[in-house]
């Protein structure tokens, strides 16, 4: 889960600082978070939840997402990031 107030991704027994978090307008369970791993590597973590479908996507970027060079995309499909 993304905690926008604290700028953290949180799960049972763990949390990770995010550079920024956003929730999708009108979808309180959908969110995006940008995590800086090291200089030149950022992860954009995207969680989508619609009806019974859940999707986790992680994109690796060399800098700012969608304006820098993309490195990789991982799409987990119907998964639960807390499992």
mmCIF file of the N, C-alpha and C atoms, coordinates in Angstrom:
data_MODEL
# 
_entry.id   MODEL 
# 
loop_
_atom_site.group_PDB 
_atom_site.id 
_atom_site.type_symbol 
_atom_site.label_atom_id 
_atom_site.label_alt_id 
_atom_site.label_comp_id 
_atom_site.label_asym_id 
_atom_site.label_entity_id 
_atom_site.label_seq_id 
_atom_site.pdbx_PDB_ins_code 
_atom_site.Cartn_x 
_atom_site.Cartn_y 
_atom_site.Cartn_z 
_atom_site.occupancy 
_atom_site.B_iso_or_equiv 
_atom_site.pdbx_formal_charge 
_atom_site.auth_seq_id 
_atom_site.auth_comp_id 
_atom_site.auth_asym_id 
_atom_site.auth_atom_id 
_atom_site.pdbx_PDB_model_num 
ATOM 1   N N  . UNK A 1 1  ? 0.839   -1.161  0.000   1.00 0.00 ? 1  UNK A N  1 
ATOM 2   C CA . UNK A 1 1  ? 0.000   0.000   0.000   1.00 0.00 ? 1  UNK A CA 1 
ATOM 3   C C  . UNK A 1 1  ? 0.898   1.243   0.000   1.00 0.00 ? 1  UNK A C  1 
ATOM 4   N N  . UNK A 1 2  ? 0.475   2.260   -0.698  1.00 0.00 ? 2  UNK A N  1 
ATOM 5   C CA . UNK A 1 2  ? 1.207   3.524   -0.726  1.00 0.00 ? 2  UNK A CA 1 
ATOM 6   C C  . UNK A 1 2  ? 0.625   4.460   0.326   1.00 0.00 ? 2  UNK A C  1 
ATOM 7   N N  . UNK A 1 3  ? 1.472   4.979   1.181   1.00 0.00 ? 3  UNK A N  1 
ATOM 8   C CA . UNK A 1 3  ? 1.082   5.935   2.209   1.00 0.00 ? 3  UNK A CA 1 
ATOM 9   C C  . UNK A 1 3  ? 1.548   7.314   1.746   1.00 0.00 ? 3  UNK A C  1 
ATOM 10  N N  . UNK A 1 4  ? 0.644   8.067   1.132   1.00 0.00 ? 4  UNK A N  1 
ATOM 11  C CA . UNK A 1 4  ? 0.999   9.366   0.555   1.00 0.00 ? 4  UNK A CA 1 
ATOM 12  C C  . UNK A 1 4  ? 1.419   10.375  1.612   1.00 0.00 ? 4  UNK A C  1 
ATOM 13  N N  . UNK A 1 5  ? 0.806   10.327  2.775   1.00 0.00 ? 5  UNK A N  1 
ATOM 14  C CA . UNK A 1 5  ? 1.123   11.294  3.828   1.00 0.00 ? 5  UNK A CA 1 
ATOM 15  C C  . UNK A 1 5  ? 2.567   11.133  4.310   1.00 0.00 ? 5  UNK A C  1 
ATOM 16  N N  . UNK A 1 6  ? 3.047   9.894   4.394   1.00 0.00 ? 6  UNK A N  1 
ATOM 17  C CA . UNK A 1 6  ? 4.418   9.639   4.862   1.00 0.00 ? 6  UNK A CA 1 
ATOM 18  C C  . UNK A 1 6  ? 5.395   9.375   3.709   1.00 0.00 ? 6  UNK A C  1 
ATOM 19  N N  . UNK A 1 7  ? 4.885   9.349   2.465   1.00 0.00 ? 7  UNK A N  1 
ATOM 20  C CA . UNK A 1 7  ? 5.699   9.042   1.276   1.00 0.00 ? 7  UNK A CA 1 
ATOM 21  C C  . UNK A 1 7  ? 6.437   7.712   1.453   1.00 0.00 ? 7  UNK A C  1 
ATOM 22  N N  . UNK A 1 8  ? 5.652   6.660   1.741   1.00 0.00 ? 8  UNK A N  1 
ATOM 23  C CA . UNK A 1 8  ? 6.223   5.335   1.954   1.00 0.00 ? 8  UNK A CA 1 
ATOM 24  C C  . UNK A 1 8  ? 5.338   4.279   1.303   1.00 0.00 ? 8  UNK A C  1 
ATOM 25  N N  . UNK A 1 9  ? 5.966   3.188   0.888   1.00 0.00 ? 9  UNK A N  1 
ATOM 26  C CA . UNK A 1 9  ? 5.259   1.962   0.536   1.00 0.00 ? 9  UNK A CA 1 
ATOM 27  C C  . UNK A 1 9  ? 5.290   1.106   1.788   1.00 0.00 ? 9  UNK A C  1 
ATOM 28  N N  . UNK A 1 10 ? 4.153   0.549   2.157   1.00 0.00 ? 10 UNK A N  1 
ATOM 29  C CA . UNK A 1 10 ? 4.102   -0.226  3.394   1.00 0.00 ? 10 UNK A CA 1 
ATOM 30  C C  . UNK A 1 10 ? 3.432   -1.567  3.169   1.00 0.00 ? 10 UNK A C  1 
ATOM 31  N N  . UNK A 1 11 ? 3.859   -2.531  3.927   1.00 0.00 ? 11 UNK A N  1 
ATOM 32  C CA . UNK A 1 11 ? 3.270   -3.860  3.924   1.00 0.00 ? 11 UNK A CA 1 
ATOM 33  C C  . UNK A 1 11 ? 3.355   -4.409  5.332   1.00 0.00 ? 11 UNK A C  1 
ATOM 34  N N  . UNK A 1 12 ? 2.933   -5.632  5.501   1.00 0.00 ? 12 UNK A N  1 
ATOM 35  C CA . UNK A 1 12 ? 2.962   -6.243  6.824   1.00 0.00 ? 12 UNK A CA 1 
ATOM 36  C C  . UNK A 1 12 ? 4.412   -6.472  7.258   1.00 0.00 ? 12 UNK A C  1 
ATOM 37  N N  . UNK A 1 13 ? 4.853   -5.703  8.240   1.00 0.00 ? 13 UNK A N  1 
ATOM 38  C CA . UNK A 1 13 ? 6.194   -5.868  8.790   1.00 0.00 ? 13 UNK A CA 1 
ATOM 39  C C  . UNK A 1 13 ? 7.305   -5.157  8.029   1.00 0.00 ? 13 UNK A C  1 
ATOM 40  N N  . UNK A 1 14 ? 6.979   -4.308  7.035   1.00 0.00 ? 14 UNK A N  1 
ATOM 41  C CA . UNK A 1 14 ? 8.026   -3.596  6.297   1.00 0.00 ? 14 UNK A CA 1 
ATOM 42  C C  . UNK A 1 14 ? 7.486   -2.269  5.765   1.00 0.00 ? 14 UNK A C  1 
ATOM 43  N N  . UNK A 1 15 ? 8.409   -1.372  5.452   1.00 0.00 ? 15 UNK A N  1 
ATOM 44  C CA . UNK A 1 15 ? 8.066   -0.140  4.747   1.00 0.00 ? 15 UNK A CA 1 
ATOM 45  C C  . UNK A 1 15 ? 9.304   0.345   4.003   1.00 0.00 ? 15 UNK A C  1 
ATOM 46  N N  . UNK A 1 16 ? 9.080   1.124   2.967   1.00 0.00 ? 16 UNK A N  1 
ATOM 47  C CA . UNK A 1 16 ? 10.148  1.602   2.104   1.00 0.00 ? 16 UNK A CA 1 
ATOM 48  C C  . UNK A 1 16 ? 9.853   3.047   1.732   1.00 0.00 ? 16 UNK A C  1 
ATOM 49  N N  . UNK A 1 17 ? 10.839  3.919   1.852   1.00 0.00 ? 17 UNK A N  1 
ATOM 50  C CA . UNK A 1 17 ? 10.669  5.324   1.512   1.00 0.00 ? 17 UNK A CA 1 
ATOM 51  C C  . UNK A 1 17 ? 10.489  5.494   0.007   1.00 0.00 ? 17 UNK A C  1 
ATOM 52  N N  . UNK A 1 18 ? 9.555   6.358   -0.375  1.00 0.00 ? 18 UNK A N  1 
ATOM 53  C CA . UNK A 1 18 ? 9.316   6.669   -1.782  1.00 0.00 ? 18 UNK A CA 1 
ATOM 54  C C  . UNK A 1 18 ? 9.601   8.148   -2.016  1.00 0.00 ? 18 UNK A C  1 
ATOM 55  N N  . UNK A 1 19 ? 10.163  8.468   -3.181  1.00 0.00 ? 19 UNK A N  1 
ATOM 56  C CA . UNK A 1 19 ? 10.392  9.874   -3.518  1.00 0.00 ? 19 UNK A CA 1 
ATOM 57  C C  . UNK A 1 19 ? 9.067   10.610  -3.628  1.00 0.00 ? 19 UNK A C  1 
ATOM 58  N N  . UNK A 1 20 ? 8.069   9.935   -4.205  1.00 0.00 ? 20 UNK A N  1 
ATOM 59  C CA . UNK A 1 20 ? 6.718   10.499  -4.262  1.00 0.00 ? 20 UNK A CA 1 
ATOM 60  C C  . UNK A 1 20 ? 5.720   9.367   -4.466  1.00 0.00 ? 20 UNK A C  1 
ATOM 61  N N  . UNK A 1 21 ? 4.493   9.625   -4.045  1.00 0.00 ? 21 UNK A N  1 
ATOM 62  C CA . UNK A 1 21 ? 3.397   8.679   -4.242  1.00 0.00 ? 21 UNK A CA 1 
ATOM 63  C C  . UNK A 1 21 ? 2.208   9.448   -4.799  1.00 0.00 ? 21 UNK A C  1 
ATOM 64  N N  . UNK A 1 22 ? 1.374   8.751   -5.570  1.00 0.00 ? 22 UNK A N  1 
ATOM 65  C CA . UNK A 1 22 ? 0.180   9.345   -6.163  1.00 0.00 ? 22 UNK A CA 1 
ATOM 66  C C  . UNK A 1 22 ? -0.930  8.313   -6.129  1.00 0.00 ? 22 UNK A C  1 
ATOM 67  N N  . UNK A 1 23 ? -2.146  8.769   -5.930  1.00 0.00 ? 23 UNK A N  1 
ATOM 68  C CA . UNK A 1 23 ? -3.299  7.892   -6.081  1.00 0.00 ? 23 UNK A CA 1 
ATOM 69  C C  . UNK A 1 23 ? -4.042  8.332   -7.337  1.00 0.00 ? 23 UNK A C  1 
ATOM 70  N N  . UNK A 1 24 ? -4.661  7.370   -7.997  1.00 0.00 ? 24 UNK A N  1 
ATOM 71  C CA . UNK A 1 24 ? -5.412  7.675   -9.216  1.00 0.00 ? 24 UNK A CA 1 
ATOM 72  C C  . UNK A 1 24 ? -6.728  8.340   -8.838  1.00 0.00 ? 24 UNK A C  1 
ATOM 73  N N  . UNK A 1 25 ? -7.082  9.394   -9.530  1.00 0.00 ? 25 UNK A N  1 
ATOM 74  C CA . UNK A 1 25 ? -8.312  10.134  -9.253  1.00 0.00 ? 25 UNK A CA 1 
ATOM 75  C C  . UNK A 1 25 ? -9.516  9.207   -9.374  1.00 0.00 ? 25 UNK A C  1 
ATOM 76  N N  . UNK A 1 26 ? -10.318 9.154   -8.319  1.00 0.00 ? 26 UNK A N  1 
ATOM 77  C CA . UNK A 1 26 ? -11.516 8.330   -8.335  1.00 0.00 ? 26 UNK A CA 1 
ATOM 78  C C  . UNK A 1 26 ? -11.284 6.868   -7.993  1.00 0.00 ? 26 UNK A C  1 
ATOM 79  N N  . UNK A 1 27 ? -10.029 6.462   -7.824  1.00 0.00 ? 27 UNK A N  1 
ATOM 80  C CA . UNK A 1 27 ? -9.700  5.069   -7.504  1.00 0.00 ? 27 UNK A CA 1 
ATOM 81  C C  . UNK A 1 27 ? -8.809  5.057   -6.265  1.00 0.00 ? 27 UNK A C  1 
ATOM 82  N N  . UNK A 1 28 ? -9.431  4.938   -5.089  1.00 0.00 ? 28 UNK A N  1 
ATOM 83  C CA . UNK A 1 28 ? -8.654  5.036   -3.859  1.00 0.00 ? 28 UNK A CA 1 
ATOM 84  C C  . UNK A 1 28 ? -7.721  3.850   -3.625  1.00 0.00 ? 28 UNK A C  1 
ATOM 85  N N  . UNK A 1 29 ? -7.874  2.764   -4.373  1.00 0.00 ? 29 UNK A N  1 
ATOM 86  C CA . UNK A 1 29 ? -6.976  1.628   -4.210  1.00 0.00 ? 29 UNK A CA 1 
ATOM 87  C C  . UNK A 1 29 ? -5.878  1.591   -5.263  1.00 0.00 ? 29 UNK A C  1 
ATOM 88  N N  . UNK A 1 30 ? -5.949  2.440   -6.281  1.00 0.00 ? 30 UNK A N  1 
ATOM 89  C CA . UNK A 1 30 ? -4.920  2.496   -7.326  1.00 0.00 ? 30 UNK A CA 1 
ATOM 90  C C  . UNK A 1 30 ? -3.878  3.542   -6.951  1.00 0.00 ? 30 UNK A C  1 
ATOM 91  N N  . UNK A 1 31 ? -2.592  3.197   -7.089  1.00 0.00 ? 31 UNK A N  1 
ATOM 92  C CA . UNK A 1 31 ? -1.550  4.157   -6.736  1.00 0.00 ? 31 UNK A CA 1 
ATOM 93  C C  . UNK A 1 31 ? -0.293  3.910   -7.553  1.00 0.00 ? 31 UNK A C  1 
ATOM 94  N N  . UNK A 1 32 ? 0.584   4.915   -7.527  1.00 0.00 ? 32 UNK A N  1 
ATOM 95  C CA . UNK A 1 32 ? 1.910   4.852   -8.148  1.00 0.00 ? 32 UNK A CA 1 
ATOM 96  C C  . UNK A 1 32 ? 2.903   5.409   -7.145  1.00 0.00 ? 32 UNK A C  1 
ATOM 97  N N  . UNK A 1 33 ? 4.073   4.838   -7.105  1.00 0.00 ? 33 UNK A N  1 
ATOM 98  C CA . UNK A 1 33 ? 5.122   5.342   -6.207  1.00 0.00 ? 33 UNK A CA 1 
ATOM 99  C C  . UNK A 1 33 ? 6.455   5.287   -6.937  1.00 0.00 ? 33 UNK A C  1 
ATOM 100 N N  . UNK A 1 34 ? 7.262   6.315   -6.735  1.00 0.00 ? 34 UNK A N  1 
ATOM 101 C CA . UNK A 1 34 ? 8.591   6.378   -7.325  1.00 0.00 ? 34 UNK A CA 1 
ATOM 102 C C  . UNK A 1 34 ? 9.619   6.137   -6.222  1.00 0.00 ? 34 UNK A C  1 
ATOM 103 N N  . UNK A 1 35 ? 10.439  5.111   -6.413  1.00 0.00 ? 35 UNK A N  1 
ATOM 104 C CA . UNK A 1 35 ? 11.437  4.722   -5.416  1.00 0.00 ? 35 UNK A CA 1 
ATOM 105 C C  . UNK A 1 35 ? 12.824  4.894   -6.022  1.00 0.00 ? 35 UNK A C  1 
ATOM 106 N N  . UNK A 1 36 ? 13.660  5.682   -5.372  1.00 0.00 ? 36 UNK A N  1 
ATOM 107 C CA . UNK A 1 36 ? 15.044  5.829   -5.803  1.00 0.00 ? 36 UNK A CA 1 
ATOM 108 C C  . UNK A 1 36 ? 15.884  4.704   -5.221  1.00 0.00 ? 36 UNK A C  1 
ATOM 109 N N  . UNK A 1 37 ? 16.475  3.885   -6.071  1.00 0.00 ? 37 UNK A N  1 
ATOM 110 C CA . UNK A 1 37 ? 17.277  2.752   -5.612  1.00 0.00 ? 37 UNK A CA 1 
ATOM 111 C C  . UNK A 1 37 ? 18.730  3.181   -5.427  1.00 0.00 ? 37 UNK A C  1 
ATOM 112 N N  . UNK A 1 38 ? 19.247  3.835   -6.434  1.00 0.00 ? 38 UNK A N  1 
ATOM 113 C CA . UNK A 1 38 ? 20.605  4.390   -6.401  1.00 0.00 ? 38 UNK A CA 1 
ATOM 114 C C  . UNK A 1 38 ? 20.681  5.440   -7.499  1.00 0.00 ? 38 UNK A C  1 
ATOM 115 N N  . UNK A 1 39 ? 21.782  6.150   -7.556  1.00 0.00 ? 39 UNK A N  1 
ATOM 116 C CA . UNK A 1 39 ? 21.932  7.160   -8.602  1.00 0.00 ? 39 UNK A CA 1 
ATOM 117 C C  . UNK A 1 39 ? 21.811  6.488   -9.970  1.00 0.00 ? 39 UNK A C  1 
ATOM 118 N N  . UNK A 1 40 ? 20.936  7.010   -10.784 1.00 0.00 ? 40 UNK A N  1 
ATOM 119 C CA . UNK A 1 40 ? 20.745  6.450   -12.123 1.00 0.00 ? 40 UNK A CA 1 
ATOM 120 C C  . UNK A 1 40 ? 19.780  5.282   -12.183 1.00 0.00 ? 40 UNK A C  1 
ATOM 121 N N  . UNK A 1 41 ? 19.079  4.971   -11.084 1.00 0.00 ? 41 UNK A N  1 
ATOM 122 C CA . UNK A 1 41 ? 18.090  3.888   -11.100 1.00 0.00 ? 41 UNK A CA 1 
ATOM 123 C C  . UNK A 1 41 ? 16.919  4.228   -10.194 1.00 0.00 ? 41 UNK A C  1 
ATOM 124 N N  . UNK A 1 42 ? 15.760  4.368   -10.805 1.00 0.00 ? 42 UNK A N  1 
ATOM 125 C CA . UNK A 1 42 ? 14.510  4.617   -10.088 1.00 0.00 ? 42 UNK A CA 1 
ATOM 126 C C  . UNK A 1 42 ? 13.501  3.563   -10.499 1.00 0.00 ? 42 UNK A C  1 
ATOM 127 N N  . UNK A 1 43 ? 12.687  3.150   -9.540  1.00 0.00 ? 43 UNK A N  1 
ATOM 128 C CA . UNK A 1 43 ? 11.616  2.200   -9.821  1.00 0.00 ? 43 UNK A CA 1 
ATOM 129 C C  . UNK A 1 43 ? 10.275  2.912   -9.696  1.00 0.00 ? 43 UNK A C  1 
ATOM 130 N N  . UNK A 1 44 ? 9.453   2.778   -10.718 1.00 0.00 ? 44 UNK A N  1 
ATOM 131 C CA . UNK A 1 44 ? 8.087   3.274   -10.672 1.00 0.00 ? 44 UNK A CA 1 
ATOM 132 C C  . UNK A 1 44 ? 7.204   2.057   -10.405 1.00 0.00 ? 44 UNK A C  1 
ATOM 133 N N  . UNK A 1 45 ? 6.585   2.006   -9.234  1.00 0.00 ? 45 UNK A N  1 
ATOM 134 C CA . UNK A 1 45 ? 5.742   0.889   -8.813  1.00 0.00 ? 45 UNK A CA 1 
ATOM 135 C C  . UNK A 1 45 ? 4.294   1.320   -8.989  1.00 0.00 ? 45 UNK A C  1 
ATOM 136 N N  . UNK A 1 46 ? 3.527   0.523   -9.744  1.00 0.00 ? 46 UNK A N  1 
ATOM 137 C CA . UNK A 1 46 ? 2.136   0.871   -10.068 1.00 0.00 ? 46 UNK A CA 1 
ATOM 138 C C  . UNK A 1 46 ? 1.232   -0.262  -9.604  1.00 0.00 ? 46 UNK A C  1 
ATOM 139 N N  . UNK A 1 47 ? 0.220   0.069   -8.813  1.00 0.00 ? 47 UNK A N  1 
ATOM 140 C CA . UNK A 1 47 ? -0.753  -0.910  -8.329  1.00 0.00 ? 47 UNK A CA 1 
ATOM 141 C C  . UNK A 1 47 ? -2.130  -0.521  -8.839  1.00 0.00 ? 47 UNK A C  1 
ATOM 142 N N  . UNK A 1 48 ? -2.781  -1.451  -9.534  1.00 0.00 ? 48 UNK A N  1 
ATOM 143 C CA . UNK A 1 48 ? -4.133  -1.228  -10.054 1.00 0.00 ? 48 UNK A CA 1 
ATOM 144 C C  . UNK A 1 48 ? -5.055  -2.297  -9.492  1.00 0.00 ? 48 UNK A C  1 
ATOM 145 N N  . UNK A 1 49 ? -6.232  -1.880  -9.034  1.00 0.00 ? 49 UNK A N  1 
ATOM 146 C CA . UNK A 1 49 ? -7.205  -2.802  -8.467  1.00 0.00 ? 49 UNK A CA 1 
ATOM 147 C C  . UNK A 1 49 ? -8.579  -2.446  -9.013  1.00 0.00 ? 49 UNK A C  1 
ATOM 148 N N  . UNK A 1 50 ? -9.143  -3.340  -9.817  1.00 0.00 ? 50 UNK A N  1 
ATOM 149 C CA . UNK A 1 50 ? -10.478 -3.118  -10.378 1.00 0.00 ? 50 UNK A CA 1 
ATOM 150 C C  . UNK A 1 50 ? -11.290 -4.387  -10.174 1.00 0.00 ? 50 UNK A C  1 
ATOM 151 N N  . UNK A 1 51 ? -12.423 -4.250  -9.500  1.00 0.00 ? 51 UNK A N  1 
ATOM 152 C CA . UNK A 1 51 ? -13.279 -5.387  -9.173  1.00 0.00 ? 51 UNK A CA 1 
ATOM 153 C C  . UNK A 1 51 ? -12.437 -6.479  -8.512  1.00 0.00 ? 51 UNK A C  1 
ATOM 154 N N  . UNK A 1 52 ? -12.328 -7.635  -9.127  1.00 0.00 ? 52 UNK A N  1 
ATOM 155 C CA . UNK A 1 52 ? -11.539 -8.735  -8.560  1.00 0.00 ? 52 UNK A CA 1 
ATOM 156 C C  . UNK A 1 52 ? -10.123 -8.808  -9.138  1.00 0.00 ? 52 UNK A C  1 
ATOM 157 N N  . UNK A 1 53 ? -9.822  -7.981  -10.137 1.00 0.00 ? 53 UNK A N  1 
ATOM 158 C CA . UNK A 1 53 ? -8.506  -8.006  -10.774 1.00 0.00 ? 53 UNK A CA 1 
ATOM 159 C C  . UNK A 1 53 ? -7.527  -7.085  -10.056 1.00 0.00 ? 53 UNK A C  1 
ATOM 160 N N  . UNK A 1 54 ? -6.326  -7.582  -9.836  1.00 0.00 ? 54 UNK A N  1 
ATOM 161 C CA . UNK A 1 54 ? -5.257  -6.801  -9.224  1.00 0.00 ? 54 UNK A CA 1 
ATOM 162 C C  . UNK A 1 54 ? -4.023  -6.910  -10.106 1.00 0.00 ? 54 UNK A C  1 
ATOM 163 N N  . UNK A 1 55 ? -3.309  -5.804  -10.265 1.00 0.00 ? 55 UNK A N  1 
ATOM 164 C CA . UNK A 1 55 ? -2.130  -5.821  -11.126 1.00 0.00 ? 55 UNK A CA 1 
ATOM 165 C C  . UNK A 1 55 ? -1.024  -4.986  -10.499 1.00 0.00 ? 55 UNK A C  1 
ATOM 166 N N  . UNK A 1 56 ? 0.157   -5.577  -10.423 1.00 0.00 ? 56 UNK A N  1 
ATOM 167 C CA . UNK A 1 56 ? 1.343   -4.881  -9.953  1.00 0.00 ? 56 UNK A CA 1 
ATOM 168 C C  . UNK A 1 56 ? 2.316   -4.767  -11.116 1.00 0.00 ? 56 UNK A C  1 
ATOM 169 N N  . UNK A 1 57 ? 2.773   -3.552  -11.381 1.00 0.00 ? 57 UNK A N  1 
ATOM 170 C CA . UNK A 1 57 ? 3.733   -3.322  -12.463 1.00 0.00 ? 57 UNK A CA 1 
ATOM 171 C C  . UNK A 1 57 ? 4.894   -2.526  -11.894 1.00 0.00 ? 57 UNK A C  1 
ATOM 172 N N  . UNK A 1 58 ? 6.110   -2.921  -12.249 1.00 0.00 ? 58 UNK A N  1 
ATOM 173 C CA . UNK A 1 58 ? 7.307   -2.208  -11.813 1.00 0.00 ? 58 UNK A CA 1 
ATOM 174 C C  . UNK A 1 58 ? 8.101   -1.844  -13.059 1.00 0.00 ? 58 UNK A C  1 
ATOM 175 N N  . UNK A 1 59 ? 8.413   -0.556  -13.189 1.00 0.00 ? 59 UNK A N  1 
ATOM 176 C CA . UNK A 1 59 ? 9.204   -0.064  -14.312 1.00 0.00 ? 59 UNK A CA 1 
ATOM 177 C C  . UNK A 1 59 ? 10.515  0.485   -13.769 1.00 0.00 ? 59 UNK A C  1 
ATOM 178 N N  . UNK A 1 60 ? 11.612  0.120   -14.386 1.00 0.00 ? 60 UNK A N  1 
ATOM 179 C CA . UNK A 1 60 ? 12.926  0.644   -13.994 1.00 0.00 ? 60 UNK A CA 1 
ATOM 180 C C  . UNK A 1 60 ? 13.324  1.737   -14.981 1.00 0.00 ? 60 UNK A C  1 
ATOM 181 N N  . UNK A 1 61 ? 13.757  2.877   -14.441 1.00 0.00 ? 61 UNK A N  1 
ATOM 182 C CA . UNK A 1 61 ? 14.120  4.036   -15.249 1.00 0.00 ? 61 UNK A CA 1 
ATOM 183 C C  . UNK A 1 61 ? 15.498  4.547   -14.861 1.00 0.00 ? 61 UNK A C  1 
ATOM 184 N N  . UNK A 1 62 ? 16.202  5.104   -15.831 1.00 0.00 ? 62 UNK A N  1 
ATOM 185 C CA . UNK A 1 62 ? 17.529  5.683   -15.578 1.00 0.00 ? 62 UNK A CA 1 
ATOM 186 C C  . UNK A 1 62 ? 17.424  7.042   -14.894 1.00 0.00 ? 62 UNK A C  1 
ATOM 187 N N  . UNK A 1 63 ? 16.267  7.663   -14.958 1.00 0.00 ? 63 UNK A N  1 
ATOM 188 C CA . UNK A 1 63 ? 16.041  8.984   -14.358 1.00 0.00 ? 63 UNK A CA 1 
ATOM 189 C C  . UNK A 1 63 ? 14.565  9.173   -14.127 1.00 0.00 ? 63 UNK A C  1 
ATOM 190 N N  . UNK A 1 64 ? 14.045  10.337  -14.506 1.00 0.00 ? 64 UNK A N  1 
ATOM 191 C CA . UNK A 1 64 ? 12.626  10.627  -14.336 1.00 0.00 ? 64 UNK A CA 1 
ATOM 192 C C  . UNK A 1 64 ? 11.800  9.743   -15.276 1.00 0.00 ? 64 UNK A C  1 
ATOM 193 N N  . UNK A 1 65 ? 10.787  9.020   -14.754 1.00 0.00 ? 65 UNK A N  1 
ATOM 194 C CA . UNK A 1 65 ? 9.961   8.153   -15.596 1.00 0.00 ? 65 UNK A CA 1 
ATOM 195 C C  . UNK A 1 65 ? 9.346   8.897   -16.775 1.00 0.00 ? 65 UNK A C  1 
ATOM 196 N N  . UNK A 1 66 ? 9.311   8.210   -17.885 1.00 0.00 ? 66 UNK A N  1 
ATOM 197 C CA . UNK A 1 66 ? 8.712   8.672   -19.133 1.00 0.00 ? 66 UNK A CA 1 
ATOM 198 C C  . UNK A 1 66 ? 9.446   9.831   -19.793 1.00 0.00 ? 66 UNK A C  1 
ATOM 199 N N  . UNK A 1 67 ? 10.511  10.344  -19.175 1.00 0.00 ? 67 UNK A N  1 
ATOM 200 C CA . UNK A 1 67 ? 11.314  11.383  -19.825 1.00 0.00 ? 67 UNK A CA 1 
ATOM 201 C C  . UNK A 1 67 ? 12.774  10.960  -19.942 1.00 0.00 ? 67 UNK A C  1 
ATOM 202 N N  . UNK A 1 68 ? 13.137  9.858   -19.318 1.00 0.00 ? 68 UNK A N  1 
ATOM 203 C CA . UNK A 1 68 ? 14.507  9.350   -19.406 1.00 0.00 ? 68 UNK A CA 1 
ATOM 204 C C  . UNK A 1 68 ? 14.484  7.973   -20.065 1.00 0.00 ? 68 UNK A C  1 
ATOM 205 N N  . UNK A 1 69 ? 15.619  7.344   -20.100 1.00 0.00 ? 69 UNK A N  1 
ATOM 206 C CA . UNK A 1 69 ? 15.745  6.035   -20.719 1.00 0.00 ? 69 UNK A CA 1 
ATOM 207 C C  . UNK A 1 69 ? 15.150  4.956   -19.824 1.00 0.00 ? 69 UNK A C  1 
ATOM 208 N N  . UNK A 1 70 ? 14.229  4.163   -20.385 1.00 0.00 ? 70 UNK A N  1 
ATOM 209 C CA . UNK A 1 70 ? 13.646  3.044   -19.645 1.00 0.00 ? 70 UNK A CA 1 
ATOM 210 C C  . UNK A 1 70 ? 14.605  1.877   -19.629 1.00 0.00 ? 70 UNK A C  1 
ATOM 211 N N  . UNK A 1 71 ? 14.603  1.131   -18.533 1.00 0.00 ? 71 UNK A N  1 
ATOM 212 C CA . UNK A 1 71 ? 15.524  -0.002  -18.396 1.00 0.00 ? 71 UNK A CA 1 
ATOM 213 C C  . UNK A 1 71 ? 14.783  -1.329  -18.477 1.00 0.00 ? 71 UNK A C  1 
ATOM 214 N N  . UNK A 1 72 ? 13.642  -1.452  -17.760 1.00 0.00 ? 72 UNK A N  1 
ATOM 215 C CA . UNK A 1 72 ? 12.894  -2.715  -17.746 1.00 0.00 ? 72 UNK A CA 1 
ATOM 216 C C  . UNK A 1 72 ? 11.479  -2.471  -17.255 1.00 0.00 ? 72 UNK A C  1 
ATOM 217 N N  . UNK A 1 73 ? 10.569  -3.416  -17.583 1.00 0.00 ? 73 UNK A N  1 
ATOM 218 C CA . UNK A 1 73 ? 9.198   -3.400  -17.085 1.00 0.00 ? 73 UNK A CA 1 
ATOM 219 C C  . UNK A 1 73 ? 8.867   -4.810  -16.625 1.00 0.00 ? 73 UNK A C  1 
ATOM 220 N N  . UNK A 1 74 ? 8.296   -4.915  -15.425 1.00 0.00 ? 74 UNK A N  1 
ATOM 221 C CA . UNK A 1 74 ? 7.859   -6.205  -14.892 1.00 0.00 ? 74 UNK A CA 1 
ATOM 222 C C  . UNK A 1 74 ? 6.380   -6.077  -14.587 1.00 0.00 ? 74 UNK A C  1 
ATOM 223 N N  . UNK A 1 75 ? 5.566   -6.938  -15.195 1.00 0.00 ? 75 UNK A N  1 
ATOM 224 C CA . UNK A 1 75 ? 4.121   -6.915  -15.001 1.00 0.00 ? 75 UNK A CA 1 
ATOM 225 C C  . UNK A 1 75 ? 3.730   -8.219  -14.319 1.00 0.00 ? 75 UNK A C  1 
ATOM 226 N N  . UNK A 1 76 ? 3.240   -8.111  -13.078 1.00 0.00 ? 76 UNK A N  1 
ATOM 227 C CA . UNK A 1 76 ? 2.902   -9.301  -12.302 1.00 0.00 ? 76 UNK A CA 1 
ATOM 228 C C  . UNK A 1 76 ? 1.471   -9.776  -12.533 1.00 0.00 ? 76 UNK A C  1 
ATOM 229 N N  . UNK A 1 77 ? 0.678   -9.025  -13.282 1.00 0.00 ? 77 UNK A N  1 
ATOM 230 C CA . UNK A 1 77 ? -0.705  -9.445  -13.537 1.00 0.00 ? 77 UNK A CA 1 
ATOM 231 C C  . UNK A 1 77 ? -1.520  -9.490  -12.271 1.00 0.00 ? 77 UNK A C  1 
ATOM 232 N N  . UNK A 1 78 ? -2.335  -10.511 -12.133 1.00 0.00 ? 78 UNK A N  1 
ATOM 233 C CA . UNK A 1 78 ? -3.243  -10.621 -10.997 1.00 0.00 ? 78 UNK A CA 1 
ATOM 234 C C  . UNK A 1 78 ? -2.514  -11.149 -9.774  1.00 0.00 ? 78 UNK A C  1 
ATOM 235 N N  . UNK A 1 79 ? -1.800  -10.273 -9.073  1.00 0.00 ? 79 UNK A N  1 
ATOM 236 C CA . UNK A 1 79 ? -1.059  -10.710 -7.894  1.00 0.00 ? 79 UNK A CA 1 
ATOM 237 C C  . UNK A 1 79 ? -1.313  -9.767  -6.733  1.00 0.00 ? 79 UNK A C  1 
ATOM 238 N N  . UNK A 1 80 ? -0.954  -10.199 -5.564  1.00 0.00 ? 80 UNK A N  1 
ATOM 239 C CA . UNK A 1 80 ? -1.108  -9.399  -4.346  1.00 0.00 ? 80 UNK A CA 1 
ATOM 240 C C  . UNK A 1 80 ? 0.275   -9.078  -3.828  1.00 0.00 ? 80 UNK A C  1 
ATOM 241 N N  . UNK A 1 81 ? 0.677   -7.797  -3.802  1.00 0.00 ? 81 UNK A N  1 
ATOM 242 C CA . UNK A 1 81 ? 2.035   -7.458  -3.383  1.00 0.00 ? 81 UNK A CA 1 
ATOM 243 C C  . UNK A 1 81 ? 2.298   -7.719  -1.917  1.00 0.00 ? 81 UNK A C  1 
ATOM 244 N N  . UNK A 1 82 ? 1.269   -8.036  -1.148  1.00 0.00 ? 82 UNK A N  1 
ATOM 245 C CA . UNK A 1 82 ? 1.466   -8.289  0.276   1.00 0.00 ? 82 UNK A CA 1 
ATOM 246 C C  . UNK A 1 82 ? 1.630   -9.761  0.580   1.00 0.00 ? 82 UNK A C  1 
ATOM 247 N N  . UNK A 1 83 ? 1.500   -10.636 -0.404  1.00 0.00 ? 83 UNK A N  1 
ATOM 248 C CA . UNK A 1 83 ? 1.714   -12.070 -0.189  1.00 0.00 ? 83 UNK A CA 1 
ATOM 249 C C  . UNK A 1 83 ? 3.178   -12.405 -0.141  1.00 0.00 ? 83 UNK A C  1 
# 
